[in-house]
């Protein structure tokens, strides 16, 4: 399951990040923002038209490209 599989308002726990789908710089940025295994994430908005995901992680709202959301593997709580 990836971040793209969540419905708006759903929460899950980050299991891992698929490093093969992200440039090294993006992986570093995600880790600095708190995208690490065990962190809880909630999808606030999914806009297929704009190709964006808005999620909440550790009290911070973060916008991601859908392409990057595919690399974030989740497990349900």
C-alpha distances in whole Angstrom, upper triangle without the diagonal:
4,7,8,6,8,12,15,16,13,12,10,11,10,9,11,11,12,15,16,15,17,21,22,23,20,19,22,22,18,19,22,21,19,15,16,14,15,15,14,13,14,13,17,17,16,18,18,22,22,18,18,15,17,16,18,17,20,23,22,21,20,19,17,17,14,14,14,11,9,10,8,6,5,7,9,12
4,5,5,7,11,13,15,12,12,10,10,9,9,10,9,10,13,14,12,14,18,19,20,17,16,19,18,15,17,20,18,16,13,14,13,14,14,13,11,12,11,15,15,13,16,15,19,19,15,14,12,14,13,15,15,18,20,20,18,16,16,13,13,10,11,10,7,6,7,5,4,5,8,10,14
4,5,6,9,10,12,10,10,9,10,9,11,11,10,12,15,16,13,14,18,19,20,16,15,18,17,13,15,18,16,15,12,13,13,14,13,11,9,9,8,11,11,10,13,13,17,16,13,11,9,10,9,12,12,16,17,16,15,13,12,10,11,8,10,9,5,6,8,6,7,7,10,11,14
4,6,8,10,12,11,12,12,13,13,14,14,13,14,16,17,14,15,19,21,21,17,17,20,19,16,19,21,18,18,15,17,17,18,17,15,12,11,9,12,11,8,11,10,14,14,11,10,8,11,11,14,15,19,20,19,16,14,13,11,10,7,9,9,6,6,9,9,9,10,12,13,16
4,7,10,12,10,11,10,13,13,14,15,15,15,18,19,16,18,22,24,24,21,20,23,22,19,21,23,21,20,17,18,17,18,17,15,13,12,10,13,12,10,13,12,16,17,14,13,11,13,13,16,17,20,21,21,19,17,16,14,14,11,12,13,9,9,12,10,10,9,11,11,14
4,7,8,6,8,8,11,12,14,15,16,17,20,21,19,20,23,25,25,21,21,23,22,18,20,22,20,19,16,18,17,17,15,13,10,8,7,10,10,9,12,13,17,17,15,13,10,12,10,13,14,17,18,18,16,15,15,14,14,12,14,14,10,11,13,11,11,9,10,10,12
4,6,6,9,11,14,15,18,19,19,21,24,25,22,23,26,28,28,24,24,26,24,21,23,25,22,21,19,21,20,20,18,15,12,9,7,8,8,8,11,12,16,16,15,13,11,11,11,13,16,19,19,19,16,16,15,15,16,13,16,16,13,14,17,15,15,13,14,12,14
4,6,9,12,15,16,19,21,21,22,25,26,23,24,27,28,27,24,24,26,24,21,23,24,21,20,18,21,21,20,18,15,11,8,5,5,5,7,10,12,15,15,14,12,10,9,9,11,14,17,17,16,14,14,14,14,15,14,17,17,14,16,18,16,17,15,16,14,16
4,7,10,14,16,19,21,21,23,26,28,25,25,28,29,29,25,25,26,24,21,23,24,20,19,18,20,20,19,16,13,10,6,5,5,8,10,13,16,19,18,18,15,12,10,9,10,13,15,14,15,13,14,15,16,18,16,20,19,16,18,20,17,17,15,15,13,14
4,7,11,13,16,18,19,21,24,26,23,24,27,28,28,24,23,25,23,20,21,23,20,18,17,18,17,16,14,11,9,6,6,8,10,11,15,17,20,20,18,16,13,12,10,11,12,15,15,16,14,15,16,16,18,16,19,18,14,16,18,15,14,12,12,9,10
4,7,10,13,15,17,19,22,24,22,22,26,26,26,22,21,23,21,18,19,20,17,15,14,15,14,12,10,7,6,4,6,9,12,13,17,19,22,22,20,17,13,12,9,9,10,12,13,14,14,14,16,16,18,17,19,17,14,16,17,13,13,9,9,7,8
4,7,9,12,14,16,19,22,20,21,24,24,24,21,19,21,20,16,17,19,17,14,12,12,11,9,8,6,6,7,9,12,15,15,19,20,24,23,21,18,15,14,11,11,10,13,15,15,15,15,17,16,18,17,18,17,13,14,15,11,10,6,6,5,6
4,6,9,12,15,17,20,19,19,22,22,23,20,17,19,19,15,15,17,15,12,10,9,7,6,6,4,6,9,11,15,17,18,21,22,26,25,22,20,16,16,12,12,10,12,14,15,16,16,17,17,19,18,19,16,14,15,14,10,9,6,5,6,6
4,6,8,11,14,17,16,16,19,19,19,16,14,16,16,12,12,14,13,10,7,7,5,5,6,6,7,10,12,16,18,18,21,22,25,24,21,19,15,15,12,12,10,12,15,15,16,15,16,15,17,16,16,14,11,12,11,7,6,5,6,9,10
4,7,10,13,15,15,16,19,19,20,18,15,17,17,14,13,16,16,13,10,8,5,6,8,10,11,14,15,19,21,20,23,24,27,26,23,21,18,19,16,16,14,16,19,19,19,18,19,18,19,18,18,15,13,13,11,8,6,5,6,9,11
4,7,9,12,12,13,15,15,17,15,11,14,15,12,11,15,14,12,9,7,5,8,10,12,12,15,17,20,21,21,23,23,27,25,22,20,18,19,17,17,15,17,20,19,20,18,19,16,17,17,16,13,12,11,8,6,5,7,9,13,14
4,6,9,9,9,12,12,13,11,8,11,12,9,9,13,13,12,8,8,8,11,12,14,13,16,16,20,20,19,22,21,24,23,19,18,16,17,16,17,15,17,20,19,19,16,17,14,15,14,13,10,9,9,6,5,6,9,12,15,17
4,5,6,7,11,11,14,12,9,13,14,12,12,16,16,15,12,11,11,15,15,17,16,19,19,22,22,20,22,21,24,23,19,19,17,19,18,20,18,21,24,22,22,19,18,15,15,14,12,10,10,8,5,6,7,11,14,17,20
4,5,5,8,8,11,9,7,10,12,11,11,15,16,15,12,12,13,17,17,19,18,21,21,24,24,22,24,23,26,24,20,20,19,21,20,21,19,22,25,23,22,19,19,16,16,15,13,10,12,11,7,9,11,14,17,21,23
4,6,8,9,12,11,10,13,15,14,15,18,19,19,16,16,16,20,20,22,21,23,23,26,25,23,24,23,25,24,20,20,20,22,22,24,22,25,28,26,25,22,21,17,16,16,12,11,13,11,8,11,12,16,19,23,25
4,7,10,12,10,9,13,14,13,15,18,18,18,15,16,17,20,20,21,19,21,20,23,22,20,21,19,22,20,16,17,17,19,19,22,21,24,26,24,22,19,18,14,12,12,9,8,10,8,6,9,11,15,19,22,24
4,6,8,6,6,10,11,10,12,15,15,16,13,14,16,20,19,20,19,21,20,22,22,20,20,20,22,20,16,16,16,18,18,20,19,22,24,22,21,17,16,12,11,12,9,7,10,10,7,10,13,16,20,23,25
4,5,5,6,9,10,11,13,14,16,17,15,16,19,22,21,23,21,24,23,25,24,22,23,22,24,21,18,18,18,20,20,22,21,23,26,23,22,18,17,14,13,15,12,10,13,13,11,13,16,20,23,26,28
4,5,5,6,9,10,11,12,14,16,14,15,17,21,20,23,22,24,24,26,26,25,25,25,27,24,21,20,20,22,21,23,21,23,25,22,22,19,18,16,16,17,15,12,15,15,12,14,17,20,23,27,28
4,5,5,6,9,10,11,13,15,14,15,18,21,20,22,21,23,23,25,25,24,24,24,26,23,20,19,19,20,20,21,20,21,23,20,20,17,16,14,15,17,15,12,15,16,14,15,18,21,25,27,29
4,5,5,6,9,10,11,13,11,13,16,19,18,19,18,20,19,21,21,20,21,21,22,19,17,15,15,16,16,18,17,19,21,18,17,14,13,11,11,13,12,9,11,13,11,12,15,18,22,24,26
4,5,5,6,9,10,11,9,10,13,16,15,18,17,19,19,21,22,21,22,22,24,22,19,17,17,18,17,18,16,18,20,18,18,15,15,12,13,15,13,9,12,13,10,10,13,16,19,22,24
4,5,5,6,9,10,10,11,14,17,16,18,18,21,21,23,24,23,24,25,27,24,21,20,19,19,18,18,16,17,20,17,18,15,16,14,16,18,16,13,15,16,13,13,16,18,22,24,25
4,5,5,6,9,9,11,15,17,15,17,16,18,19,20,21,21,22,23,24,21,19,17,16,16,15,16,14,15,17,14,15,12,12,11,13,16,15,11,13,16,13,13,16,18,22,24,25
4,5,5,6,5,8,11,14,12,14,13,15,16,17,18,18,20,21,23,20,18,15,14,14,13,13,11,13,15,13,13,10,11,10,12,14,13,10,11,13,11,10,13,15,18,20,21
4,5,5,5,6,10,12,11,14,13,17,18,20,21,21,23,25,27,24,21,19,17,17,15,15,12,12,15,14,15,13,14,13,16,17,17,13,14,16,13,11,14,15,18,20,21
4,5,7,9,13,15,13,15,15,18,19,20,22,22,24,26,28,25,23,20,18,17,15,15,12,12,14,12,14,12,14,14,17,19,19,15,16,18,16,14,17,18,21,23,23
4,6,9,12,14,11,13,12,14,15,17,18,19,21,23,25,22,20,17,15,14,12,11,8,9,11,9,10,9,11,12,15,17,17,14,14,17,15,13,16,16,19,21,21
4,6,9,10,7,10,10,13,15,17,19,20,22,24,27,24,22,19,16,15,12,11,7,7,10,10,11,10,13,13,17,18,18,15,14,17,15,12,14,14,16,18,18
4,7,9,7,9,9,12,13,16,18,18,21,22,25,22,20,17,14,14,11,11,8,9,12,11,12,11,13,12,14,15,15,12,11,13,11,8,10,11,14,16,16
4,6,6,9,10,14,16,19,21,21,24,25,28,26,23,20,18,17,14,14,10,11,15,14,16,14,16,15,18,18,18,14,13,15,12,9,10,11,13,15,15
4,6,9,11,14,16,20,22,22,25,26,29,27,24,22,19,19,16,15,12,13,16,17,18,17,19,18,20,19,19,16,14,15,13,10,9,9,10,13,13
4,6,9,13,16,19,22,22,26,27,30,28,26,23,20,19,16,14,11,11,15,16,18,17,20,19,21,21,21,18,16,17,15,12,11,9,9,11,10
4,6,10,13,16,19,20,23,25,28,26,23,21,17,16,12,11,8,8,11,12,14,14,17,16,19,19,20,17,15,17,15,11,11,10,11,12,11
4,7,10,13,16,17,21,23,26,24,22,19,16,14,10,9,6,7,10,12,13,13,16,16,19,18,20,17,14,16,16,12,12,9,10,10,9
4,7,10,12,14,17,19,22,21,19,16,12,10,7,6,5,8,10,10,10,10,12,13,15,15,17,14,12,14,14,10,11,9,10,10,10
4,6,9,11,15,17,20,19,17,14,10,9,5,5,7,10,10,10,9,10,12,13,15,15,17,15,12,15,16,12,13,11,12,11,11
4,6,7,11,13,16,15,14,11,7,6,4,6,9,12,12,12,10,10,10,11,13,12,15,14,11,13,15,12,13,12,14,13,14
4,7,10,13,16,15,14,11,8,5,5,7,10,13,12,11,9,10,10,11,14,13,17,16,13,16,18,16,17,16,17,16,17
4,6,10,12,11,11,8,6,5,7,10,13,16,15,14,11,10,9,11,12,11,15,15,12,15,18,16,18,17,19,18,19
4,6,9,9,8,6,5,6,9,12,15,19,18,17,13,12,10,10,10,8,12,13,11,13,16,15,17,16,19,18,20
4,5,5,6,5,6,8,12,15,18,22,21,19,15,14,11,11,10,9,12,14,12,14,17,17,19,19,22,22,24
4,5,5,7,8,11,14,18,21,24,24,22,18,16,13,12,10,8,11,13,12,13,17,17,19,20,22,22,25
4,6,8,11,13,17,20,23,27,26,23,20,18,14,14,11,11,13,16,15,16,20,20,23,23,26,26,29
4,5,9,11,15,18,21,24,24,21,17,15,11,11,9,9,12,14,14,15,18,19,22,23,26,26,28
4,7,10,13,17,19,23,23,20,17,14,10,9,6,5,8,10,10,12,15,16,18,19,23,23,26
4,7,10,13,16,19,19,16,13,10,7,6,5,5,9,9,9,12,14,14,17,18,21,22,24
4,6,10,12,16,16,14,10,8,6,5,6,6,10,9,7,11,13,12,15,15,18,18,20
4,7,10,13,13,10,7,6,4,6,9,10,13,12,10,14,15,14,16,16,18,18,20
4,7,10,10,8,6,5,6,8,11,11,14,12,10,14,15,12,14,13,16,16,16
4,7,6,5,4,6,9,11,14,15,18,15,13,16,17,14,16,14,16,16,16
4,5,5,6,7,11,12,15,16,18,15,13,16,16,13,14,13,15,15,15
4,6,8,10,14,15,19,20,22,19,17,20,19,16,17,16,17,17,16
4,7,10,13,16,19,21,23,20,18,22,21,18,20,18,20,19,18
4,6,10,13,16,18,20,18,16,20,20,17,19,18,20,20,20
4,7,10,14,15,18,16,14,18,18,16,19,18,20,20,20
4,7,10,12,15,12,11,15,15,14,17,17,19,20,21
4,7,9,12,10,10,14,14,13,17,17,20,21,22
4,6,8,6,7,10,11,11,14,15,19,20,22
4,5,5,6,9,11,11,15,17,20,21,24
4,5,5,6,9,10,13,15,18,19,22
4,5,6,7,10,13,15,19,21,23
4,5,6,7,11,13,17,19,22
4,5,5,8,10,14,16,18
4,6,7,10,14,16,19
4,6,10,13,16,19
4,6,10,13,15
4,7,10,13
4,7,9
4,7
4
